[in-house]
Amino acid sequence: MKKQFKVTTHHIVFIDSYEQGEGKQVNFYTLDSIIKTDNIQLAVENHFKNTVYLPFEFNKADKNEDNTVMYWSNLVDADNSEPNTSEIEAWKKGQEELYSNNIEIMVSEIVPLKFD
């Protein structure tokens, strides 16, 4: 039976240097989606595919101690899209600016309540 989930992602974006790592924070935003599916994993994967538009691997994400928040990071370009190979090669040489999009992922199940 399908359940309804609300997936929320908080995105903290930093300038990223290949040599020095993350630098100045340049953006913060939140994305939400309501997804009807069989389980949490499918809800998160759907959110990334249809709302975030970045790759995601559920089994490689980090989790907090009580497993209520997941953490994921993507290297992105100025349009917050996945960079192509030539952009990454230029970034490694210091010729292109790319960003680290650090993402906190939270999922809640939406349960309908009856009015008594």
Secondary structure, DSSP 4 states (H G I P E B T S, - for coil): --EEEEEEEEEEEEEEETTTEEEEEEEEEEEEEEEEESSHHHHHHHHIIIII-S---GGG-EE-TTSS-EEEEEEE-TTSS---HHHHHHHHTTSS-EEEEEEEEEEEEE------
